[in-house]
Amino acid sequence: MTEYIPSSWNLGDLFPGLKSNEIDQSLKLIEEKTEEFKNYRDKLSSDMDLHDFMNLLKIREKTSRLAGRIGQFASLSFSENTQNQEAQTFQAKVQGFMAKIQNDTMFFDLWFKELSDEEARRFLDSAGEYEYFLTEIRKFKPFTLSEAEERIINTKNVTGVTSIRRLYSTITNKYKFNVEVNGELKKMSRGELMSLVESTDPDLRARAYQELYKVFGEDGSLLGQMYQSIVKDFGNEKIDMRGYSTPISWRNLNNGIPDTAINTLLEVSKENTDIFQRYFKLKAKLLRMDKLRRYDIYAPVSEASKEYDFDYAVKLVLNSFVEFNPKVGNLAKRIFDEKHIDSEVRPNKRSGAFCSSADPAISPFVHVSYNKKVSDITTLAHELGHAIHAMLAEHHNVFNFHSTLPLAETASTFSELLLVDKLLEEESDEDVIKNILFQQISDSYATIMRQIFFALFEVEAHSMIKNDASVEELNTAYMKNLSLHFGDSVEISDEFKWEWISIPHIYVYPFYVYAYSFGKLLVLSLYKQFKKEGQSFISPYLEILSSGGSASPVDILGKAGVDIHKPEFWQGGFDVISEQISQLEKL
């Protein structure tokens, strides 16, 4: 029987190495295909030959697949070791190269957007599997600039905002944190440090957070100025030049979600802050504290400190998937069989966890740092869920392969719930069981309310920075944000004013974070349906995942009977959480 041990991944299915001949040949092929693509420019017209039109799309897809592989290889090589100068240089080179390719091929999108609806319909009706991709291009018609302007934006981004984001990652991934543990001063990565916030020692939890924000705070002014520059660049382009009504509207359109639905999500979430405040008060009572400190929100509620070997964790996760559906389990196992997972803890490795997929023909790559905690097992299940989602959609072309962000968390969060059920079934330690139950609510808080208030802060920060707010004013706004969503249930110390500068998503992927909340609330509803319907639920659920990005989220979810415009839908997810808290109150 296979024994699983933490290891780094093998990127050989992408390329042999950063300086391999295969990369040089691939870059050359992309240039050749781009020239072939450009040769069709003079043929573009409303009565263009449909055979030529389809050939053009096939060239673009082939180029996009290859470009995706190269970009993925650059990103994953950097994630392996963020201080690897060769990887940093290669990533910058690839970003510049891809910007040039995008500039050379953007004429097609601009032309297709300019067609009238009647003219476009002729092409859409003959596009087959490319129809939705082409429809998505046209939805950006009102926000598209001239070709010359688009080329300038792409070119300046490489040495502008993209460089700032890469510099932010390079600086913050280099941080080391010194914390006294059991009388010994230890130097840790951020991933190792964050494992301490789940310690049973309240002083250690406090020291971990204090060290985290001391280190970030020392560069707070610099990192804050970087964020200001990113937001100003965003506003200059997305609002002033392109004409989006609000900063978040750009993300909503990319996600295929109407502004009205996201506004409803945000409003219903704000109305339910009391649910998690009630949870934090219950947790304080069980921890025998008058009030939780912000240091304590992820504290275990008992003395259980059980550790889980990686082999046990992997087999538990795989078994939970197999019992749900053998096909799902086999897909997850494929990630291990192909050595597409980086699970070990090591210096300079990128912090956090993620799943990366680019070309549907290549299995996704999973990045975690396994520290033997229960939360590491759920993280493993989560990221493998992302991989399963991608593999179920691998029959689509590269343009329809990825789901939009709000649906991207569906399989990952659902997989976590499957794992937790299996873990509770096998666990006999009552303290561990209690911790797991509390962890479920804690995860819901972190995935829903924490992310919602990050998004609300982003909305406010973009507005403030437009009016030249200082970094200190942003700190003040963030503390007010924390006060609103914790209420009187949690005591917040001053160093948390620097928390926002430690969140990579708001730097790299503006307004990304609400997708977590969307996905979690959706999955709570779906999982409740699964418990009620059993096997009959599985086929429509897998159909949602298999759809990838081949239709809008509204259409995909509509087939499952979900109406994201209704406050009742979002409230239903919060009601499930409220019921879970009621169960905890009876323990």
Secondary structure, DSSP 8 states (H G I E B T S, - for coil): ----------GGGT-S-TT-HHHHHHHHHHHHHHHHHHTTGGG-STT--HHHHHHHHHHHHHHHHHHHHHHHHHHHHHHH-TT-HHHHHHHHHHHHHHHHHHHHHHHHHHHHHHS-HHHHHHHHHH-GGGHHHHHHHHTTGGG---HHHHHHHHHHHHHTHHHHHHHHHHHHHT--EEEEETTEEEEE-HHHHHHGGG-S-HHHHHHHHHHHHHHHHHTHHHHHHHHHHHHHHHIIIIIIIT--SSHHHHHHHHHT--HHHHHHHHHHHHHTHHHHHHHHHHHHHHTT-SSEEGGGTT--SSS------HHHHHHHHHHHHHHH-HHHHHHHHHHHHTT-EE----TT--SS-EEE---TTS--EEE----SSHHHHHHHHHHHHHHHHHHHTTTS-TTTSS--HHHHTHHHHHHHHHHHHHHHHH---HHHHHHHHHHHHHHHIIIIIHHHHHHHHHHHHHHHHHTT--HHHHHHHHHHHHHHHHTTSEE--GGGGGGGGG-HHHHHSTT-THHHHHHHHHHHHHHHHHHHHTHHHHHHHHHHHHTTTSS-HHHHHHTTT--TT-HHHHHHHHHHHHHHHHHHHT-
